């Protein structure tokens, strides 16, 4: 695997960890669902946030 791919993979993992631990994620999920059954929606929100972060990173560095 090329070095840039390893760095990108590590950056995405770090961003995912930060997004997953974010209090904002719970607030957004609760606002969307308004219930305690938030597992699937929470995963969808994580995915959307990760896609946006990845887009910003790629736009800035490519």
Beta strands, then each sheet from edge to edge (+ up, - down):
end
